[in-house]
Amino acid sequence: MEESATVHGDVSYRIGLNGLMTDMYQIRMAYTYFKTGKHTDRGIFEAFFRKAPFGGEFTIFCGLREVLLFLENFRLEDSHIEYLRKTMKFEDEEFYKWLKTINAKEVKVYAIQEGSLVFPRVPVMIVEGPLAIVQWLETPILNLINFASLVATNAARMRKAAGPTKSLMEFGLRRAQGPDGALTATQYSYVGGFDSTSNVFGGFAYGIPVVGTMAHAYVTSFQSLESAKDATLNGKSLYETTLKYRELLGYTKTNDSELGAFIAYAWQNPNSFFGLVDTYDTLKSGVPNFIVVSLALFELGYKPVGFRLDSGDLAVISVQSRELLRQVAEKQNVPGLAKIIISASNDINEAALLELQQKGHEIDSFGIGTNLVTCQKQPALGMVYKLVEINGIPRLKFSEENLKKTFPGKKNIYRAFLPDQKFAYCDIITADGEIIQTDGEVTLYRVNKDFEAVKVKIDRLERIDRVSWDGKYSQPLESVQTLRTRAVSYTHLTLPTIYSV
């Protein structure tokens, strides 16, 4: 099912992903449906969101892959049924017998391609099947697409703010909401445009590149320069070569223990030397110590990678650090030193990335954790799942709030293009089977503008809700890498203030 045989991701990595992962009221409703003979009625539900996250106008739809994996494994084990027997205390034994038979073989799912741009009020998934089953599926489906779409969108916005040439590293494992939240964030921040993760298990599960530097604890654990005196590479002393450059450049007043930590790390990781330079003093100690170790590595036939800034005015310090690298590179005739990667972390978010762009900086890569994986700016997307048809009869939910009213009946979703336009003009929601004319002017009604009428001439239509599940996979599961390629293709677009639906 996977496009890449080198990754290991499957449903077993998701904690609690089984038939019991639903809300209790779904089970009580299932019992009522069963007792009234409605459990086999044909129900159609739609999943959609009413407002785009982060004050924006779009969302990257994600989580479909996880939903399909869940449907493949949707069933109740004997232990689950026994738990329900003790907890729910339903009297009809036939219901428990029915619970042993439930699965998703009679369920059909239409969905927009995962990794695509989606917009408010457009159904991202249409789920039809036996009423009791598709009602039961509401909670797990929303669980699997809400956060996945939110974190992918957060990542996409950060990618757009950082620019296409900067490397983005997900550093959120320690701040995420538990191990399952961390895996979801790792997977879908990569889909949204991040390049790598510090999460080793996430890399193993999904084939995502893993990266890392060093911690302040590592640097402070060294108490002297002499702790690295035995460091040798290719039969030559890395320790003595480093001290030679320290003396030559006049960096003799830098922190000795920090320099010892750098030499030891470079000794054991000569082709992966990535320092953390702000433990004591970034410009007076950290960067100079990094430079002398790097010069020693270059002389001994290795290529240092870069260093990370984790405090202070990142824009100013990165510019000053780059200038120092260039000066030494020119003076020592080591051009590779000027191209060293400068990375930055320290509570970075979308606003900070935009501010750095405005100020000007020399940062090549960003390590982002808390603000990415917890989506601090908006911690929930608000995707909903509503019944729109039962046994072929459209159903409508009224509300005191217009925004919460639903559109009845099964629907088709199209992306519409105008003549001589490369990008889509709007999304069109139609009744199932409704024909849209493309040979003349057509009147459309804008859902997100109080049903304002607009006349347009449509050049072509693209049906974007596709069958993804019909009792089994309708097509092979797409890899995380494929989803990322699709999602990233959108991040360069300048979207209108309001995309029409």
C-alpha positions as CSV (number, residue, x, y, z in Angstrom):
1,M,0.0,0.0,0.0
2,E,2.9,2.4,0.6
3,E,4.7,4.0,-2.3
4,S,8.0,3.7,-0.5
5,A,9.0,0.4,1.0
6,T,11.7,2.1,3.1
7,V,9.4,3.7,5.6
8,H,7.7,1.8,8.4
9,G,4.6,3.9,9.2
10,D,1.4,2.0,9.8
11,V,-1.7,2.1,12.0
12,S,0.1,0.4,14.9
13,Y,2.0,3.6,15.7
14,R,-1.2,5.4,16.6
15,I,-2.1,5.1,20.3
16,G,-5.6,3.8,20.9
17,L,-6.5,3.6,17.2
18,N,-9.3,1.0,17.4
19,G,-13.1,0.7,17.3
20,L,-13.5,2.0,20.9
21,M,-11.9,5.3,19.9
22,T,-15.2,7.1,19.8
23,D,-17.4,9.2,22.1
24,M,-19.8,7.3,24.4
25,Y,-22.9,9.0,23.0
26,Q,-22.1,7.4,19.6
27,I,-22.5,4.0,21.1
28,R,-25.8,4.9,22.9
29,M,-27.1,6.2,19.6
30,A,-25.9,3.1,17.8
31,Y,-27.9,1.0,20.4
32,T,-31.0,3.2,19.8
33,Y,-30.6,2.9,16.0
34,F,-30.3,-0.9,16.4
35,K,-33.4,-1.2,18.6
36,T,-35.5,0.9,16.3
37,G,-34.3,-0.9,13.2
38,K,-32.5,2.2,11.8
39,H,-29.0,0.9,12.1
40,T,-29.0,-0.2,8.5
41,D,-30.5,2.9,7.1
42,R,-28.2,4.6,4.5
43,G,-26.8,7.8,6.0
44,I,-24.6,10.4,4.4
45,F,-22.4,12.7,6.5
46,E,-20.1,15.5,5.5
47,A,-16.9,16.7,7.2
48,F,-16.1,20.4,6.8
49,F,-14.9,23.5,8.7
50,R,-16.6,26.9,8.9
51,K,-13.6,29.2,9.4
52,A,-10.0,28.8,8.1
53,P,-7.4,28.7,10.9
54,F,-4.9,31.4,12.0
55,G,-7.1,34.2,10.6
56,G,-6.3,33.0,7.1
57,E,-8.5,31.9,4.2
58,F,-7.3,28.3,3.5
59,T,-6.4,25.0,5.0
60,I,-4.2,22.1,3.9
61,F,-6.4,19.1,4.1
62,C,-4.6,16.2,5.9
63,G,-5.4,13.1,7.8
64,L,-7.2,11.1,5.1
65,R,-4.4,8.6,5.0
66,E,-4.9,7.9,8.7
67,V,-8.7,7.7,8.3
68,L,-8.3,5.0,5.6
69,L,-5.9,3.0,7.8
70,F,-8.4,3.3,10.6
71,L,-11.3,2.1,8.3
72,E,-9.2,-0.9,7.3
73,N,-8.8,-1.9,10.9
74,F,-12.2,-0.8,12.2
75,R,-13.7,-3.5,14.4
76,L,-14.3,-4.4,18.0
77,E,-12.3,-7.0,19.8
78,D,-13.9,-9.4,22.3
79,S,-12.4,-7.5,25.2
80,H,-13.9,-4.2,23.8
81,I,-17.3,-5.7,23.7
82,E,-17.0,-7.2,27.2
83,Y,-16.0,-3.7,28.4
84,L,-19.1,-2.2,26.8
85,R,-21.3,-4.9,28.3
86,K,-20.1,-4.0,31.8
87,T,-20.1,-0.2,31.2
88,M,-23.1,0.5,29.1
89,K,-25.3,-2.3,30.5
90,F,-27.5,-2.6,27.4
91,E,-30.1,-5.4,27.9
92,D,-30.5,-6.7,24.4
93,E,-27.9,-9.5,23.8
94,E,-28.5,-9.3,20.1
95,F,-26.8,-5.8,20.1
96,Y,-23.6,-7.3,21.4
97,K,-23.7,-10.0,18.7
98,W,-24.1,-7.2,16.2
99,L,-21.1,-5.4,17.6
100,K,-19.0,-8.4,16.8
101,T,-19.8,-7.9,13.1
102,I,-19.2,-4.2,12.7
103,N,-16.6,-3.1,10.1
104,A,-16.3,-0.5,7.3
105,K,-17.0,-2.9,4.4
106,E,-20.3,-1.1,3.6
107,V,-18.9,2.4,4.0
108,K,-18.0,4.6,1.0
109,V,-15.9,7.7,1.4
110,Y,-15.5,10.5,-1.1
111,A,-12.7,12.9,-0.2
112,I,-10.6,15.8,-1.6
113,Q,-7.0,14.8,-2.3
114,E,-4.9,14.9,0.9
115,G,-2.4,17.7,0.8
116,S,-4.7,19.9,-1.2
117,L,-5.9,23.5,-0.4
118,V,-9.4,23.5,1.0
119,F,-11.7,26.3,2.0
120,P,-14.5,27.0,4.5
121,R,-17.9,25.2,4.1
122,V,-16.5,22.8,1.3
123,P,-16.9,19.2,2.4
124,V,-13.5,17.6,2.6
125,M,-15.0,14.2,3.2
126,I,-18.4,12.7,2.4
127,V,-19.0,9.5,4.3
128,E,-21.9,7.2,3.4
129,G,-23.0,3.8,4.8
130,P,-25.1,2.1,7.4
131,L,-26.3,4.8,9.8
132,A,-25.1,3.3,13.0
133,I,-21.6,2.8,11.5
134,V,-21.1,6.1,9.9
135,Q,-22.4,7.9,13.0
136,W,-19.9,5.9,15.1
137,L,-17.2,7.0,12.8
138,E,-17.8,10.7,13.4
139,T,-15.4,11.0,16.4
140,P,-12.4,9.1,15.0
141,I,-12.7,10.8,11.6
142,L,-12.7,14.2,13.2
143,N,-9.9,13.3,15.5
144,L,-7.8,12.1,12.6
145,I,-8.3,15.1,10.3
146,N,-8.7,18.1,12.6
147,F,-5.2,18.3,14.1
148,A,-3.5,16.9,11.0
149,S,-5.0,19.6,8.9
150,L,-4.3,22.3,11.5
151,V,-0.6,21.5,12.0
152,A,0.0,21.0,8.2
153,T,-1.6,24.5,7.6
154,N,0.5,26.0,10.4
155,A,3.6,24.5,8.8
156,A,2.6,25.8,5.4
157,R,2.1,29.3,6.7
158,M,5.6,29.1,8.3
159,R,7.1,27.8,5.1
160,K,5.6,30.7,3.2
161,A,6.8,33.2,5.8
162,A,10.3,31.8,5.9
163,G,10.7,31.7,2.1
164,P,11.3,28.7,-0.3
165,T,15.1,28.6,0.2
166,K,15.3,28.3,4.0
167,S,15.4,24.9,5.7
168,L,12.8,24.3,8.3
169,M,13.3,21.7,11.1
170,E,10.5,20.5,13.4
171,F,11.8,20.4,17.0
172,G,8.6,19.9,18.8
173,L,8.8,16.3,20.3
174,R,9.3,17.5,23.9
175,R,6.5,20.1,23.7
176,A,3.8,18.1,21.9
177,Q,0.7,16.8,23.6
178,G,1.9,13.3,24.3
179,P,3.6,10.8,22.0
180,D,0.6,10.5,19.6
181,G,0.4,14.2,19.2
182,A,4.1,14.4,18.6
183,L,3.9,11.8,15.8
184,T,1.0,13.5,14.2
185,A,2.8,16.9,14.4
186,T,6.0,15.4,12.9
187,Q,4.2,13.7,10.0
188,Y,2.0,16.6,9.0
189,S,4.4,19.5,9.6
190,Y,6.6,17.6,7.1
191,V,3.6,17.4,4.7
192,G,3.0,21.1,5.2
193,G,6.5,22.0,4.1
194,F,9.1,21.4,6.8
195,D,12.2,19.6,5.7
196,S,13.1,17.5,8.6
197,T,12.5,16.5,12.2
198,S,14.4,15.9,15.4
199,N,11.9,13.1,16.2
200,V,13.9,9.9,15.5
201,F,10.8,7.6,15.8
202,G,8.9,9.9,13.4
203,G,11.8,9.6,11.0
204,F,11.7,5.8,11.3
205,A,7.9,5.6,10.9
206,Y,7.5,7.9,8.0
207,G,10.8,8.2,6.2
208,I,11.3,11.8,7.2
209,P,14.9,13.1,7.4
210,V,16.1,13.5,11.0
211,V,18.4,16.3,12.2
212,G,19.9,17.6,15.4
213,T,22.6,19.8,16.9
214,M,23.7,19.7,20.5
215,A,22.2,20.8,23.8
216,H,23.5,23.4,26.3
217,A,23.8,20.6,28.8
218,Y,26.3,18.9,26.5
219,V,28.4,22.1,26.3
220,T,28.3,22.7,30.1
221,S,29.1,19.1,30.9
222,F,32.7,19.8,29.8
223,Q,34.8,21.4,32.5
224,S,38.1,21.9,30.7
225,L,39.8,22.1,27.3
226,E,42.1,19.2,28.2
227,S,39.1,16.7,28.2
228,A,39.5,16.7,24.4
229,K,43.3,16.5,24.2
230,D,43.3,12.9,22.7
231,A,41.1,13.9,19.7
232,T,42.7,12.7,16.5
233,L,41.5,12.3,12.9
234,N,43.3,10.7,10.1
235,G,46.3,10.1,12.3
236,K,46.6,13.9,13.1
237,S,45.7,15.7,16.3
238,L,42.4,17.6,16.0
239,Y,43.2,19.1,19.4
240,E,46.6,20.6,18.4
241,T,45.3,21.7,15.0
242,T,42.4,23.5,16.7
243,L,44.8,25.2,19.2
244,K,47.0,26.3,16.3
245,Y,44.1,28.2,14.6
246,R,43.0,29.6,18.0
247,E,46.4,31.2,18.5
248,L,46.7,32.3,14.9
249,L,43.3,34.1,15.0
250,G,43.9,35.5,18.5
251,Y,40.8,33.8,20.0
252,T,42.7,32.8,23.2
253,K,40.2,34.3,25.6
254,T,37.2,32.2,24.5
255,N,35.7,29.7,27.0
256,D,38.0,26.7,27.3
257,S,35.4,24.2,28.4
258,E,33.2,25.2,25.5
259,L,36.0,24.7,23.1
260,G,36.7,21.3,24.6
261,A,33.1,20.3,24.1
262,F,33.3,21.4,20.4
263,I,36.5,19.5,19.8
264,A,35.1,16.3,21.4
265,Y,31.9,16.5,19.3
266,A,33.8,17.2,16.1
267,W,36.1,14.3,16.9
268,Q,33.3,11.8,17.1
269,N,31.1,13.5,14.4
270,P,33.7,15.0,12.0
271,N,31.2,15.1,9.0
272,S,28.3,16.2,11.1
273,F,29.7,18.9,13.3
274,F,26.9,21.3,14.2
275,G,27.6,23.5,17.2
276,L,25.4,25.4,19.7
277,V,27.2,28.7,20.2
278,D,25.2,30.7,22.7
279,T,26.0,28.8,25.9
280,Y,28.4,31.4,27.3
281,D,28.8,34.3,24.8
282,T,27.8,33.9,21.1
283,L,30.1,36.4,19.4
284,K,33.0,36.5,21.9
285,S,33.2,32.7,22.5
286,G,30.8,30.4,20.8
287,V,31.3,31.5,17.1
288,P,35.1,31.9,17.5
289,N,35.3,28.5,19.1
290,F,33.2,27.0,16.3
291,I,35.5,28.7,13.7
292,V,38.8,27.3,15.0
293,V,37.4,23.8,15.2
294,S,35.9,24.1,11.7
295,L,39.3,25.3,10.3
296,A,40.9,22.3,11.9
297,L,38.3,19.9,10.3
298,F,38.8,21.5,6.9
299,E,42.6,21.0,7.2
300,L,42.1,17.4,8.2
301,G,39.8,16.7,5.2
302,Y,36.4,17.0,6.8
303,K,33.5,19.5,6.2
304,P,31.7,21.0,9.3
305,V,28.0,21.6,8.8
306,G,27.0,24.7,10.9
307,F,25.9,26.1,14.2
308,R,22.7,27.1,16.0
309,L,21.8,30.4,17.6
310,D,19.3,30.0,20.4
311,S,19.0,33.5,22.0
312,G,19.3,37.2,21.5
313,D,18.5,39.3,18.5
314,L,18.7,36.5,15.9
315,A,18.7,38.9,12.9
316,V,21.6,41.0,14.2
317,I,23.6,38.2,15.6
318,S,23.3,36.1,12.4
319,V,24.5,39.0,10.3
320,Q,27.5,39.6,12.6
321,S,28.3,35.9,12.7
322,R,28.2,35.6,8.9
323,E,30.5,38.6,8.6
324,L,33.0,37.0,11.0
325,L,32.8,33.7,9.0
326,R,33.5,35.6,5.7
327,Q,36.4,37.5,7.1
328,V,38.1,34.4,8.5
329,A,37.3,32.4,5.3
330,E,39.0,35.1,3.1
331,K,41.9,35.5,5.5
332,Q,42.6,31.8,5.7
333,N,41.6,31.0,2.1
334,V,39.0,28.5,3.2
335,P,35.9,29.5,1.2
336,G,33.8,26.7,2.7
337,L,33.8,28.4,6.0
338,A,31.8,31.4,4.6
339,K,29.1,29.0,3.5
340,I,28.6,27.4,6.9
341,I,24.9,26.9,7.8
342,I,23.6,29.3,10.4
343,S,20.6,27.9,12.2
344,A,18.3,29.6,14.7
345,S,15.7,28.4,17.2
346,N,14.3,30.2,20.3
347,D,10.4,30.3,20.4
348,I,10.1,31.0,16.6
349,N,6.6,31.4,15.1
350,E,5.1,32.8,11.9
351,A,5.2,36.4,13.1
352,A,8.9,36.1,14.1
353,L,9.7,34.6,10.6
354,L,8.0,37.6,8.9
355,E,9.8,40.0,11.2
356,L,13.2,38.4,10.4
357,Q,12.4,38.8,6.7
358,Q,11.7,42.5,7.1
359,K,14.8,43.1,9.2
360,G,17.2,41.1,7.0
361,H,19.2,38.2,8.4
362,E,21.8,35.5,7.5
363,I,19.9,32.5,8.9
364,D,19.8,29.4,6.6
365,S,17.6,27.2,8.7
366,F,15.1,27.4,11.5
367,G,14.3,24.9,14.3
368,I,10.7,25.4,15.4
369,G,9.0,23.5,18.1
370,T,6.4,24.7,20.5
371,N,4.6,27.2,18.2
372,L,4.5,24.6,15.4
373,V,3.4,21.4,17.1
374,T,1.0,23.0,19.6
375,C,-0.4,25.5,17.1
376,Q,-0.4,28.1,19.9
377,K,-2.0,30.8,17.7
378,Q,-5.0,28.5,17.3
379,P,-5.0,25.1,19.0
380,A,-8.1,23.6,17.2
381,L,-9.5,23.7,13.7
382,G,-13.2,23.1,14.4
383,M,-13.9,20.6,11.7
384,V,-17.5,19.2,12.0
385,Y,-19.3,16.2,10.7
386,K,-23.0,16.6,9.8
387,L,-25.8,14.4,8.5
388,V,-27.1,15.6,5.2
389,E,-29.1,12.7,3.8
390,I,-30.9,9.5,5.1
391,N,-32.2,6.8,2.8
392,G,-32.1,9.3,-0.1
393,I,-34.0,12.0,1.7
394,P,-32.0,15.3,2.3
395,R,-31.7,16.4,5.9
396,L,-31.1,19.9,7.2
397,K,-29.9,21.3,10.5
398,F,-31.2,24.7,11.5
399,S,-29.5,27.0,14.0
400,E,-29.9,30.3,15.6
401,E,-26.6,31.1,13.9
402,N,-26.6,31.2,10.1
403,L,-23.0,29.9,10.1
404,K,-24.1,26.7,11.7
405,K,-26.9,25.8,9.3
406,T,-26.1,22.9,7.0
407,F,-26.8,22.4,3.3
408,P,-28.9,19.3,2.8
409,G,-28.4,16.4,0.4
410,K,-25.5,14.5,-1.1
411,K,-23.2,16.8,-3.0
412,N,-20.4,17.0,-5.7
413,I,-17.5,19.3,-5.3
414,Y,-15.8,21.1,-8.3
415,R,-12.9,23.4,-8.7
416,A,-13.8,25.9,-11.4
417,F,-11.4,27.7,-13.9
418,L,-12.1,30.7,-16.0
419,P,-10.9,31.2,-19.5
420,D,-7.2,32.0,-19.8
421,Q,-6.6,31.6,-16.1
422,K,-4.0,29.1,-14.8
423,F,-5.4,29.0,-11.2
424,A,-8.8,28.1,-10.0
425,Y,-11.4,30.9,-9.6
426,C,-13.7,29.2,-7.1
427,D,-15.0,25.9,-5.6
428,I,-18.5,25.0,-6.6
429,I,-20.8,22.8,-4.4
430,T,-23.6,21.1,-6.3
431,A,-26.3,18.6,-5.6
432,D,-25.2,15.1,-6.6
433,G,-25.5,14.7,-10.3
434,E,-26.3,18.4,-11.0
435,I,-25.0,19.6,-14.3
436,I,-23.1,22.9,-14.5
437,Q,-23.0,24.6,-17.9
438,T,-19.6,25.4,-19.4
439,D,-20.8,26.7,-22.7
440,G,-22.1,30.0,-21.6
441,E,-22.7,32.3,-18.6
442,V,-23.7,30.6,-15.3
443,T,-25.0,32.2,-12.1
444,L,-23.2,31.1,-8.9
445,Y,-24.0,32.0,-5.3
446,R,-21.2,32.8,-2.9
447,V,-21.5,30.8,0.3
448,N,-19.0,33.0,2.1
449,K,-20.6,36.3,1.0
450,D,-24.3,35.8,2.1
451,F,-25.1,34.0,-1.2
452,E,-24.3,37.0,-3.3
453,A,-25.1,36.1,-7.0
454,V,-22.2,36.3,-9.5
455,K,-22.3,35.6,-13.2
456,V,-19.2,34.0,-14.7
457,K,-18.2,32.0,-17.8
458,I,-16.5,28.8,-16.7
459,D,-13.9,27.3,-19.0
460,R,-13.5,24.0,-17.3
461,L,-14.4,22.1,-14.1
462,E,-12.4,19.7,-12.1
463,R,-14.2,17.2,-9.8
464,I,-12.3,17.2,-6.6
465,D,-14.2,14.8,-4.4
466,R,-13.0,11.4,-5.3
467,V,-13.8,7.9,-4.1
468,S,-11.1,7.0,-1.6
469,W,-12.8,4.0,0.2
470,D,-15.5,1.7,-1.0
471,G,-15.4,-1.1,1.5
472,K,-11.6,-1.2,0.8
473,Y,-9.0,1.1,-0.6
474,S,-10.0,2.6,-3.9
475,Q,-6.4,3.3,-4.7
476,P,-3.0,2.7,-3.0
477,L,-2.2,4.8,0.0
478,E,-0.1,7.8,-0.8
479,S,3.2,8.2,1.0
480,V,4.0,11.1,3.3
481,Q,6.5,12.3,0.7
482,T,3.9,12.4,-2.1
483,L,1.5,14.4,0.2
484,R,4.3,16.8,0.9
485,T,5.0,17.4,-2.8
486,R,1.4,18.2,-3.4
487,A,1.0,20.5,-0.3
488,V,4.3,22.4,-1.0
489,S,3.2,23.2,-4.5
490,Y,0.6,25.6,-3.1
491,T,2.9,27.5,-0.7
492,H,4.2,29.8,-3.4
493,L,0.7,31.0,-4.4
494,T,-0.6,34.4,-3.5
495,L,-4.2,33.7,-2.6
496,P,-7.0,36.2,-2.8
497,T,-8.3,37.7,0.5
498,I,-11.4,35.5,0.1
499,Y,-11.4,32.5,-2.2
500,S,-15.0,32.1,-3.5
501,V,-17.1,29.0,-2.6
